Amino acid sequence: MTNFLSRSAGLVLASGLAAMLAGAPLHADGRISKDTGPASAACDAQSKGSAAWTACVGQASHAMADEQLFYAGYWLAKSGQYQQALGYLTLAEKKDERVLTYIGYATRKLGHVEEALPYYRQALDVNPNYVVARAYLGEAFLSKGELEKARGELAEIERRCGATCPSYVDLKGHIQDYDAAKG
């Protein structure tokens, strides 16, 4: 009876985890994405980063609302257009944890890891529970060869949202890749 109950509990836990992860967005490589990104009813019909999408978003301007600047900056960064993303993100009047995280992300992806670190730390000063910033900070540590610091961020993510949340799963995958490459 005990074996049946523990097996049943395991199946319930596994199916609950599968259901939760099924709704999480995926990267092109099939990994779980840390976040889904902002939406725009007007511009999402266009392919992100395309000329039509850029025309819909408009040129970066101080006249744009912070949410518009974050929307454009986020998607440009996720599309690999890091310098253009910074053009939007840095104009945001209120630098919340999301804006700071993606300024750090775009800066890091441009190859400026040391310059990116303070943005992730500022994002965590604003909101210590913003695990997306923690996951990107962990990736930055890996790019510097600081595996133990990356593992420290992984432990913090687990403490804040568990070992099944998308930020944990994503960073854990990067750490496993790092370990395998060093193997």
C-alpha positions, -999 to +999 in steps of 0.1 A: +000+000+000+028+024+009+045+017-024+013+024-043+007+057-024+043+070-030+041+060-066+007+078-069+020+109-052+050+108-076+027+106-106+005+135-093+037+156-088+051+147-122+018+155-140+014+188-121+050+197-131+043+188-167+011+208-167+029+238-153+058+236-177+035+230-207+022+266-204+057+281-202+071+296-233+100+278-250+133+289-266+141+277-301+163+249-286+132+236-267+142+250-233+118+268-210+119+306-214+123+328-183+095+351-193+070+357-220+077+393-228+052+422-231+024+423-256+011+449-280-023+445-296-012+469-324+022+455-332+023+418-323+007+409-356+040+418-372+072+398-370+093+412-342+122+433-355+107+434-391+104+467-409+066+466-404+070+459-367+096+487-364+072+511-382+044+501-358+066+506-327+080+539-339+114+555-334+127+556-298+117+589-283+114+606-249+078+612-258+071+574-256+056+559-225+079+537-204+057+506-213+062+513-250+099+517-246+101+485-226+080+466-252+102+477-281+135+473-261+126+439-248+117+424-283+146+440-300+170+425-274+153+391-277+157+394-315+194+400-312+193+437-320+210+447-288+222+482-297+188+492-310+172+477-278+194+499-257+182+530-276+147+523-263+154+509-228+177+537-217+150+563-225+126+549-199+120+575-173+113+549-146+140+522-146+121+493-130+135+458-125+124+448-160+140+477-178+173+474-158+174+437-164+171+441-202+196+469-203+219+444-186+209+417-210+215+438-241+248+452-227+260+416-219+251+403-253+271+431-268+301+416-250+303+440-221+297+416-193+314+438-166+292+467-176+261+446-175+265+433-139+255+466-122+223+467-141+213+432-129+223+442-093+202+475-096+172+454-108+176+432-077+179+462-055+145+473-069+130+438-066+150+411-049+124+385-060+127+393-097+142+359-106+146+367-143+174+392-133+189+365-111+189+340-140+206+365-163+231+374-136+239+337-133+245+335-171+268+365-168+287+348-141+291+317-163+304+338-191+331+350-167+339+315-156+324+321-121+305+288-117+300+291-079+284+325-082+261+312-109+252+283-086+245+308-059+220+326-081+204+293-089+200+286-052+185+320-047+160+314-075+151+281-060+146+297-026+123+324-041+102+304-066+112+267-064+131+243-086+103+241-112+099+278-121+111+288-156+140+309-143+154+280-123+150+255-151+166+278-176+196+287-155+201+251-144+203+242-181+229+268-187+249+255-157+247+220-170+259+231-204+288+249-188+297+218-168+295+196-199+317+220-219+343+221-191+339+183-186 
